[in-house]
């Protein structure tokens, strides 16, 4: 048994050595031993390549405004592990992590000695979240983010009220497949029989796969630009503004604090989900609660502006799709500014495509590196990229401190790449800014 939070966290992280093991049997075994807490949840299941976390945040924020208790399970964390299991937008307490780890550990030890083998870190954390939301602090709604893929993801043991697939892009290809159709097939695995699906996917190949899965599961599919629409979009100083239109309602001039045109689509998918919950009698919200919820929604590490002037921002654009959205938001918002970009990434990403996107931004580019098993070295990034005029610095702390201190009023510093990189640098950067 664990007496301290740190002991519990160290044990959880020790499970990383078991890697990624697709399949649901270990999850089902543990949850059965716990009395199936996942079956007690009113869940919203959110999958897709990018935009999952923001979509979770919008749904959570709207439901909180209406007075509901809302649990969220997300990954990865940016500053503290506890962020992954949150209650009403706040990470659960250290002592609660210790409590639920002590519940799960004996099961993990027992499972390790069966033919199913040891549960992974992600399986452990998923079981912890379900147990917490059902037994420790029962919630009105649990908004659950898929970890990887969908079909064999640990979270895919739930029977949600509604499923959401945000979008489909090329990421985790070594696990999910090398084509958009392959990836869409895995993501579509979260569609449940007779349960509705909301999607903001626009790629035709991906949509074909998702539509077929929805037909086979008798799932009503609500698709952006078909059943619901984003209109009258404009970027405003505080974020974004758009109008949401569907056959059920029109919400004019909704405002978001999260930045980027892509956020209007994430928000529209979230509104479509909440609208379904209202029509089906699961939730009651009025228009003002929806408006306030969208405006208040916050998601760390996604075009997060840490300082307004001179502007300093971080964005975990960890794949081509995310980097394209980052580039669009950056160049749209800071047209008159000189842009400086610091970039670090994992080796197993589609770096060639990401470099093409970076090269298309009129910016001063810096490559750096960070301490993570799959992180690329700064010199490796430069060699692979072939982008001319790139500066490299292996010491990210030195680089970021120098750039922050010397930043002029007509300049913007944007730090992007791996979410693990953003996690590593955020608290350091906030400290430098406050100096």
TIDOMAR-99435 format. One record per residue (C-alpha): residue number from 1; residue in one letter; chain; y, z, x. Coordinates in pm, 1 decimal. Layout:
BEGIN
  pos  code  unit     north        up      east
  NUM     A     A         Y         Z         X
...
This chain:
BEGIN
  pos  code  unit     north        up      east
    1     X     A       0.0       0.0       0.0
    2     X     A     355.3     -70.5     112.5
    3     X     A     605.2     211.9     142.6
    4     X     A     906.6      -0.4     230.7
    5     X     A    1064.0    -329.7     129.9
    6     X     A    1033.3    -466.2     483.6
    7     X     A     659.1    -396.6     492.9
    8     X     A     618.2    -586.5     166.0
    9     X     A     827.7    -882.6     285.7
   10     X     A     642.7    -899.8     617.8
   11     X     A     310.5    -916.7     433.5
   12     X     A     435.4   -1189.0     196.4
   13     X     A     561.6   -1400.0     486.9
   14     X     A     234.0   -1346.9     674.0
   15     X     A      73.1   -1561.1     402.5
   16     X     A     259.3   -1864.4     541.2
   17     X     A     -30.2   -1913.9     781.1
   18     X     A    -240.7   -2029.1     484.6
   19     X     A      -5.4   -2326.5     440.5
   20     X     A       3.7   -2540.2     126.0
   21     X     A    -322.2   -2548.2     -71.9
   22     X     A    -295.9   -2765.1    -385.4
   23     X     A    -484.6   -2652.5    -692.7
   24     X     A    -448.3   -2395.1    -967.3
   25     X     A    -775.7   -2202.5    -944.4
   26     X     A    -642.1   -1925.9    -718.3
   27     X     A    -340.4   -1877.1    -945.4
   28     X     A    -559.3   -1868.5   -1255.1
   29     X     A    -789.7   -1613.8   -1089.9
   30     X     A    -503.3   -1377.7    -998.7
   31     X     A    -329.0   -1412.1   -1334.4
   32     X     A    -654.9   -1348.3   -1519.3
   33     X     A    -694.0   -1022.9   -1322.7
   34     X     A    -337.1    -929.4   -1423.8
   35     X     A    -409.4    -992.3   -1791.6
   36     X     A    -231.3   -1329.6   -1798.0
   37     X     A     135.7   -1227.9   -1793.6
   38     X     A     237.0   -1596.7   -1784.4
   39     X     A     112.2   -1633.9   -2143.8
   40     X     A     368.0   -1377.2   -2258.6
   41     X     A     666.2   -1578.7   -2134.0
   42     X     A     898.7   -1807.4   -2326.3
   43     X     A     932.5   -2046.4   -2035.6
   44     X     A    1137.4   -2352.7   -1949.5
   45     X     A     969.3   -2549.4   -1667.9
   46     X     A    1197.2   -2749.7   -1436.2
   47     X     A    1058.4   -3013.3   -1197.4
   48     X     A    1194.9   -3315.8   -1011.5
   49     X     A    1298.6   -3414.7    -660.2
   50     X     A    1660.9   -3294.7    -662.9
   51     X     A    1879.1   -3103.4    -905.9
   52     X     A    1613.4   -2849.8   -1008.2
   53     X     A    1805.9   -2544.1    -894.3
   54     X     A    2135.3   -2653.7   -1049.1
   55     X     A    1959.0   -2732.1   -1377.7
   56     X     A    1796.6   -2387.0   -1374.6
   57     X     A    2139.5   -2233.2   -1313.3
   58     X     A    2302.6   -2417.9   -1605.7
   59     X     A    2025.4   -2316.7   -1847.6
   60     X     A    2031.3   -1956.9   -1726.6
   61     X     A    2408.9   -1932.1   -1751.2
   62     X     A    2425.4   -2071.6   -2106.4
   63     X     A    2149.8   -1838.7   -2228.9
   64     X     A    2313.4   -1536.5   -2061.8
   65     X     A    2642.7   -1618.7   -2237.0
   66     X     A    2454.0   -1601.0   -2566.9
   67     X     A    2331.1   -1251.3   -2479.6
   68     X     A    1974.6   -1328.9   -2372.8
   69     X     A    1786.7   -1164.7   -2085.7
   70     X     A    1693.4   -1448.6   -1851.8
   71     X     A    1455.7   -1448.6   -1555.9
   72     X     A    1459.6   -1731.1   -1301.7
   73     X     A    1208.7   -1824.7   -1034.2
   74     X     A    1345.5   -2062.3    -768.8
   75     X     A    1299.1   -2169.0    -408.2
   76     X     A    1392.4   -2156.6    -130.3
   77     X     A    1636.0   -1869.5     -96.0
   78     X     A    1968.9   -1908.7      84.7
   79     X     A    2060.7   -1558.7     203.8
   80     X     A    1800.9   -1310.9      75.9
   81     X     A    1436.1   -1343.2     -27.8
   82     X     A    1501.0   -1151.9    -352.0
   83     X     A    1707.1   -1449.5    -482.5
   84     X     A    1379.9   -1624.8    -562.7
   85     X     A    1308.4   -1383.1    -848.6
   86     X     A    1633.1   -1316.6   -1033.7
   87     X     A    1725.6   -1135.9   -1352.5
   88     X     A    2039.2   -1254.9   -1532.6
   89     X     A    2153.3   -1430.8   -1217.8
   90     X     A    2109.7   -1130.5    -989.0
   91     X     A    1827.7   -1098.0    -732.5
   92     X     A    1578.8    -826.1    -821.4
   93     X     A    1599.7    -500.2    -627.2
   94     X     A    1423.1    -424.6    -299.4
   95     X     A    1222.0    -145.4    -460.8
   96     X     A    1105.3    -384.9    -732.6
   97     X     A     980.3    -629.1    -467.9
   98     X     A     785.2    -340.4    -311.9
   99     X     A     648.7    -236.4    -651.8
  100     X     A     517.6    -577.6    -755.9
  101     X     A     385.9    -659.1    -407.9
  102     X     A     173.7    -344.5    -430.7
  103     X     A      32.6    -477.2    -759.2
  104     X     A     -48.2    -822.4    -617.2
  105     X     A    -181.9    -732.7    -270.1
  106     X     A    -517.5    -583.2    -382.4
  107     X     A    -583.3    -899.0    -584.7
  108     X     A    -495.6   -1120.4    -287.5
  109     X     A    -732.5    -921.0     -65.7
  110     X     A   -1012.1    -952.9    -321.4
  111     X     A    -947.6   -1324.8    -375.3
  112     X     A    -960.9   -1391.0      -1.0
  113     X     A   -1326.5   -1287.2      -1.1
  114     X     A   -1427.9   -1527.8    -277.5
  115     X     A   -1517.4   -1896.3    -246.6
  116     X     A   -1161.0   -1979.9    -358.6
  117     X     A   -1016.6   -1834.1     -39.5
  118     X     A    -687.1   -1664.1      40.1
  119     X     A    -382.6   -1725.9    -179.5
  120     X     A     -79.7   -1886.4     -14.2
  121     X     A     265.5   -1733.1      19.1
  122     X     A     397.4   -1941.2    -271.2
  123     X     A     104.7   -1842.6    -493.7
  124     X     A     170.8   -1475.3    -419.0
  125     X     A     542.6   -1506.0    -502.6
  126     X     A     472.1   -1704.7    -820.2
  127     X     A     230.3   -1437.4    -942.8
  128     X     A     491.2   -1171.7    -859.5
  129     X     A     753.3   -1353.4   -1067.4
  130     X     A     530.4   -1392.8   -1373.3
  131     X     A     424.6   -1027.5   -1355.1
  132     X     A     785.1    -910.4   -1318.5
  133     X     A     920.5   -1118.2   -1609.1
  134     X     A     637.4   -1014.7   -1842.7
  135     X     A     562.6    -652.7   -1747.1
  136     X     A     826.8    -490.2   -1525.0
  137     X     A    1138.5    -623.0   -1694.3
  138     X     A    1038.7    -836.5   -1993.2
  139     X     A    1280.9   -1124.3   -2044.4
  140     X     A    1377.3   -1333.2   -2345.9
  141     X     A    1341.1   -1653.2   -2143.3
  142     X     A    1193.7   -1739.0   -1802.3
  143     X     A    1332.4   -2051.2   -1634.5
  144     X     A    1072.5   -2156.6   -1378.9
  145     X     A    1141.3   -2407.0   -1100.5
  146     X     A     849.8   -2611.9    -967.1
  147     X     A     786.9   -2548.5    -597.4
  148     X     A     636.9   -2880.6    -486.0
  149     X     A     529.1   -3178.4    -694.2
  150     X     A     409.3   -3050.0   -1029.5
  151     X     A      50.1   -3131.0   -1117.1
  152     X     A    -104.3   -2885.2    -869.7
  153     X     A     199.3   -2662.6    -820.5
  154     X     A     137.8   -2288.2    -857.2
  155     X     A     385.6   -2269.1   -1144.2
  156     X     A     192.0   -2524.0   -1351.8
  157     X     A     -21.7   -2258.3   -1518.8
  158     X     A     248.4   -2186.5   -1776.3
  159     X     A     269.0   -2328.2   -2127.9
  160     X     A     645.3   -2386.2   -2152.0
  161     X     A     859.0   -2432.2   -2460.8
  162     X     A    1004.0   -2742.5   -2295.5
  163     X     A     961.3   -2922.1   -1961.1
  164     X     A    1234.7   -3095.1   -1761.0
  165     X     A    1201.0   -3359.2   -1488.3
  166     X     A    1545.0   -3396.2   -1329.4
  167     X     A    1493.9   -3707.5   -1117.4
  168     X     A    1244.3   -3874.6    -883.7
  169     X     A    1309.4   -3958.1    -519.1
  170     X     A    1121.3   -4000.8    -193.3
  171     X     A    1046.1   -3654.5     -56.9
  172     X     A     734.1   -3467.6      59.8
  173     X     A     563.9   -3807.8      82.5
  174     X     A     292.0   -3672.4     312.7
  175     X     A     172.5   -3457.3      20.9
  176     X     A     286.9   -3634.7    -295.4
  177     X     A     235.8   -3999.3    -198.9
  178     X     A     423.7   -4288.2     -42.9
  179     X     A     561.4   -4460.1    -353.0
  180     X     A     795.8   -4359.2    -632.4
  181     X     A     508.7   -4412.1    -878.4
  182     X     A     280.7   -4177.1    -681.7
  183     X     A     548.3   -3908.1    -674.1
  184     X     A     630.8   -3957.6   -1043.4
  185     X     A     261.9   -3911.6   -1128.4
  186     X     A     258.1   -3573.8    -953.3
  187     X     A     587.9   -3463.8   -1111.2
  188     X     A     468.9   -3575.2   -1457.1
  189     X     A     183.0   -3326.8   -1420.9
  190     X     A     407.6   -3058.6   -1571.3
  191     X     A     422.0   -3240.9   -1907.2
  192     X     A     221.2   -3036.6   -2158.0
  193     X     A      41.4   -3142.2   -2473.8
  194     X     A     268.1   -3141.4   -2780.3
  195     X     A     555.7   -2989.6   -2580.0
  196     X     A     880.3   -3186.8   -2541.1
  197     X     A    1001.7   -3338.5   -2215.6
  198     X     A    1362.2   -3387.1   -2109.4
  199     X     A    1434.0   -3617.9   -1817.9
  200     X     A    1730.9   -3755.6   -1625.7
  201     X     A    1507.7   -3996.5   -1429.8
  202     X     A    1655.4   -4348.3   -1415.5
  203     X     A    1424.2   -4528.4   -1171.3
  204     X     A    1226.0   -4781.5   -1378.7
  205     X     A     897.9   -4742.4   -1187.9
  206     X     A     914.0   -4364.2   -1214.3
  207     X     A    1006.6   -4382.9   -1582.5
  208     X     A     707.2   -4604.1   -1659.8
  209     X     A     475.2   -4338.2   -1517.4
  210     X     A     651.9   -4050.9   -1694.1
  211     X     A     659.9   -4231.9   -2029.8
  212     X     A     286.8   -4301.8   -2007.8
  213     X     A     213.0   -3936.3   -1930.1
  214     X     A     431.2   -3827.1   -2223.2
  215     X     A     247.7   -4064.8   -2458.8
  216     X     A     -91.2   -3935.5   -2343.4
  217     X     A      19.9   -3574.1   -2396.3
  218     X     A     186.5   -3646.2   -2733.2
  219     X     A     505.6   -3512.0   -2579.7
  220     X     A     839.1   -3602.8   -2738.0
  221     X     A    1049.1   -3748.7   -2455.0
  222     X     A    1427.3   -3710.8   -2448.9
  223     X     A    1578.9   -3932.8   -2182.4
  224     X     A    1930.5   -3956.9   -2042.7
  225     X     A    2111.4   -4274.9   -2155.4
  226     X     A    1870.7   -4297.9   -2450.7
  227     X     A    1860.3   -3972.0   -2648.9
  228     X     A    2155.2   -3804.7   -2473.6
  229     X     A    2450.0   -3936.7   -2274.7
  230     X     A    2716.2   -3845.3   -2019.1
  231     X     A    3051.9   -4005.7   -2106.7
  232     X     A    3420.6   -3970.0   -2009.8
  233     X     A    3334.6   -3839.8   -1663.5
  234     X     A    3612.6   -3738.9   -1427.1
  235     X     A    3640.1   -3523.3   -1117.4
  236     X     A    3888.9   -3236.5   -1151.9
  237     X     A    4026.1   -2988.3    -900.3
  238     X     A    3792.5   -2709.1   -1012.3
  239     X     A    3478.1   -2927.2   -1033.4
  240     X     A    3377.0   -3194.2   -1284.9
  241     X     A    3448.8   -3279.6   -1648.5
  242     X     A    3239.8   -3483.9   -1892.0
  243     X     A    3147.4   -3529.4   -2256.3
  244     X     A    2790.2   -3472.6   -2374.2
  245     X     A    2671.5   -3692.1   -2661.0
  246     X     A    2342.7   -3690.8   -2854.4
  247     X     A    2237.2   -3757.5   -3212.4
  248     X     A    2253.8   -3381.8   -3273.6
  249     X     A    2591.4   -3291.0   -3123.1
  250     X     A    2890.9   -3401.8   -2919.1
  251     X     A    3059.4   -3162.3   -2677.4
  252     X     A    3389.8   -3304.1   -2553.6
  253     X     A    3538.0   -3224.0   -2213.2
  254     X     A    3273.9   -2985.7   -2080.4
  255     X     A    3373.5   -2845.9   -1740.5
  256     X     A    3154.7   -2763.8   -1441.5
  257     X     A    3237.0   -2561.7   -1131.8
  258     X     A    2958.1   -2730.6    -936.1
  259     X     A    3082.2   -3041.8    -756.9
  260     X     A    2959.4   -3402.3    -773.0
  261     X     A    2904.0   -3663.8   -1041.7
  262     X     A    2528.7   -3598.5   -1019.6
  263     X     A    2597.3   -3247.4   -1150.6
  264     X     A    2705.8   -3391.8   -1485.3
  265     X     A    2355.5   -3535.6   -1527.4
  266     X     A    2191.7   -3207.6   -1426.1
  267     X     A    2415.3   -3027.4   -1675.8
  268     X     A    2341.6   -3282.1   -1950.0
  269     X     A    1967.7   -3227.2   -1902.5
  270     X     A    2025.4   -2852.2   -1927.7
  271     X     A    2230.9   -2892.6   -2246.5
  272     X     A    1957.2   -3114.3   -2394.0
  273     X     A    1703.6   -2838.3   -2320.5
  274     X     A    1916.0   -2565.5   -2477.0
  275     X     A    1988.2   -2792.7   -2774.7
  276     X     A    1612.0   -2828.7   -2827.0
  277     X     A    1564.1   -2450.1   -2807.2
  278     X     A    1828.2   -2415.3   -3079.3
  279     X     A    1676.6   -2680.9   -3308.2
  280     X     A    1328.4   -2533.5   -3267.3
  281     X     A    1453.8   -2186.0   -3358.4
  282     X     A    1389.2   -2025.5   -3017.8
  283     X     A    1756.1   -1956.8   -2939.5
  284     X     A    2096.5   -1932.9   -3104.9
  285     X     A    2405.6   -2048.1   -2916.0
  286     X     A    2747.1   -2163.2   -3027.8
  287     X     A    2958.5   -2429.2   -2858.8
  288     X     A    3179.0   -2178.5   -2676.2
  289     X     A    2874.2   -2008.9   -2520.8
  290     X     A    2753.3   -2347.6   -2398.2
  291     X     A    3098.8   -2425.2   -2254.1
  292     X     A    3135.7   -2089.1   -2080.8
  293     X     A    2781.5   -2104.0   -1947.6
  294     X     A    2829.4   -2444.9   -1787.6
  295     X     A    3165.7   -2345.8   -1638.8
  296     X     A    3031.6   -2019.4   -1493.0
  297     X     A    2709.3   -2168.2   -1352.5
  298     X     A    2684.4   -2128.5    -976.1
  299     X     A    2420.5   -2244.2    -732.5
  300     X     A    2445.6   -2147.8    -363.2
  301     X     A    2419.3   -2404.5     -87.0
  302     X     A    2484.0   -2708.5    -306.6
  303     X     A    2826.5   -2855.0    -227.6
  304     X     A    2940.7   -2495.1    -199.1
  305     X     A    3304.9   -2478.7     -91.7
  306     X     A    3339.8   -2166.3     123.2
  307     X     A    3706.4   -2226.2     209.6
  308     X     A    3951.5   -2440.8      14.0
  309     X     A    4206.9   -2521.7     284.4
  310     X     A    4124.4   -2646.9     532.3
  311     X     A    3809.9   -2725.2     337.2
  312     X     A    3475.7   -2597.0     465.4
  313     X     A    3162.8   -2660.8     260.7
  314     X     A    2785.0   -2645.4     286.4
  315     X     A    2530.4   -2863.4     109.9
  316     X     A    2151.5   -2854.1     137.2
  317     X     A    2112.3   -3232.4     115.0
  318     X     A    1759.8   -3234.0     254.7
  319     X     A    1639.0   -3580.5     149.8
  320     X     A    1792.8   -3928.3      98.6
  321     X     A    1856.4   -3875.5    -273.3
  322     X     A    2038.5   -3548.9    -209.1
  323     X     A    2233.5   -3693.5      83.4
  324     X     A    2352.0   -3987.2    -129.0
  325     X     A    2484.5   -3743.4    -390.6
  326     X     A    2649.4   -3538.3    -113.5
  327     X     A    2812.6   -3848.1      39.8
  328     X     A    2945.1   -3961.8    -297.9
  329     X     A    3092.0   -3619.8    -383.5
  330     X     A    3239.0   -3575.1     -34.2
  331     X     A    3413.8   -3911.6     -14.5
  332     X     A    3532.8   -3892.0    -376.7
  333     X     A    3681.1   -3544.2    -341.5
  334     X     A    3834.1   -3579.5       5.1
  335     X     A    3965.9   -3937.0      11.4
  336     X     A    4277.5   -3851.6     214.7
  337     X     A    4112.3   -3612.6     460.7
  338     X     A    3952.4   -3657.4     802.1
  339     X     A    3588.5   -3558.3     754.9
  340     X     A    3367.5   -3383.5    1010.7
  341     X     A    2995.8   -3353.5     934.4
  342     X     A    2742.1   -3123.7    1101.5
  343     X     A    2383.3   -3230.5    1030.5
  344     X     A    2044.4   -3073.4    1103.9
  345     X     A    1710.3   -3166.9     948.8
  346     X     A    1334.6   -3126.8     948.9
  347     X     A    1123.3   -3382.1    1136.5
  348     X     A     911.2   -3473.3     834.8
  349     X     A    1199.2   -3608.6     623.8
  350     X     A    1293.9   -3976.7     584.9
  351     X     A    1543.0   -3950.6     869.1
  352     X     A    1596.5   -4326.2     906.9
  353     X     A    1723.2   -4356.2     549.1
  354     X     A    1931.9   -4039.9     587.2
  355     X     A    2099.1   -4175.0     901.7
  356     X     A    2185.9   -4496.6     716.5
  357     X     A    2361.6   -4287.3     450.2
  358     X     A    2545.5   -4077.9     710.3
  359     X     A    2658.2   -4389.9     895.3
  360     X     A    2814.1   -4515.6     571.9
  361     X     A    3051.9   -4217.3     560.0
  362     X     A    3379.1   -4249.8     749.6
  363     X     A    3334.5   -3925.1     939.1
  364     X     A    3301.4   -3760.3    1279.6
  365     X     A    2931.4   -3676.8    1306.9
  366     X     A    2763.7   -3389.8    1492.1
  367     X     A    2388.8   -3331.1    1525.4
  368     X     A    2255.2   -2982.7    1589.6
  369     X     A    1928.5   -2789.1    1556.5
  370     X     A    1800.7   -2455.6    1428.0
  371     X     A    1504.3   -2224.9    1472.2
  372     X     A    1240.6   -2343.0    1226.0
  373     X     A     885.9   -2472.0    1290.2
  374     X     A     948.9   -2829.9    1167.8
  375     X     A    1314.0   -2859.9    1270.2
  376     X     A    1414.5   -3166.9    1473.2
  377     X     A    1602.3   -3119.0    1801.1
  378     X     A    1960.7   -3245.5    1818.6
  379     X     A    1872.4   -3496.4    2091.3
  380     X     A    1576.2   -3619.8    1884.4
  381     X     A    1805.7   -3682.6    1589.2
  382     X     A    2044.2   -3878.9    1809.3
  383     X     A    1763.4   -4086.0    1963.9
  384     X     A    1610.3   -4171.8    1625.8
  385     X     A    1942.2   -4240.7    1455.2
  386     X     A    2089.8   -4504.0    1682.8
  387     X     A    2425.4   -4411.6    1527.8
  388     X     A    2705.9   -4465.1    1778.5
  389     X     A    2962.1   -4199.9    1861.5
  390     X     A    2749.9   -3904.8    1749.8
  391     X     A    2803.5   -3574.9    1931.4
  392     X     A    2515.0   -3333.3    1984.7
  393     X     A    2507.4   -2957.6    2038.6
  394     X     A    2182.8   -2760.4    2041.1
  395     X     A    2363.6   -2428.3    1981.2
  396     X     A    2466.5   -2446.1    1615.1
  397     X     A    2656.3   -2116.8    1629.3
  398     X     A    2875.2   -2239.2    1913.4
  399     X     A    2932.5   -2574.9    1742.4
  400     X     A    3020.6   -2432.9    1401.6
  401     X     A    3248.9   -2163.2    1543.1
  402     X     A    3440.3   -2417.5    1755.2
  403     X     A    3478.7   -2663.2    1467.3
  404     X     A    3582.0   -2391.0    1221.6
  405     X     A    3845.0   -2238.4    1449.0
  406     X     A    3996.8   -2576.2    1545.1
  407     X     A    3993.8   -2723.5    1192.0
  408     X     A    4331.9   -2866.9    1086.3
  409     X     A    4483.3   -2873.8     737.4
  410     X     A    4414.5   -3247.4     696.2
  411     X     A    4046.5   -3207.5     793.2
  412     X     A    3724.6   -3119.4     611.4
  413     X     A    3417.3   -2960.2     769.9
  414     X     A    3095.9   -3037.1     581.7
  415     X     A    2768.9   -2885.4     701.7
  416     X     A    2456.0   -3042.1     556.4
  417     X     A    2088.1   -3122.5     600.6
  418     X     A    1791.5   -2894.0     551.8
  419     X     A    1821.4   -2610.0     300.2
  420     X     A    1655.2   -2393.4     564.2
  421     X     A    1945.9   -2481.2     797.5
  422     X     A    2198.9   -2388.8     529.1
  423     X     A    2011.7   -2061.8     477.7
  424     X     A    2029.7   -1990.3     851.7
  425     X     A    2402.8   -2057.7     887.4
  426     X     A    2569.3   -1940.3     566.3
  427     X     A    2628.7   -1572.1     642.4
  428     X     A    2739.8   -1659.5     999.5
  429     X     A    2986.8   -1917.5     867.8
  430     X     A    3128.9   -1680.4     605.3
  431     X     A    3182.6   -1422.6     882.2
  432     X     A    3366.9   -1677.1    1101.3
  433     X     A    3589.9   -1783.2     810.9
  434     X     A    3684.9   -1419.4     739.3
  435     X     A    3785.9   -1351.4    1100.6
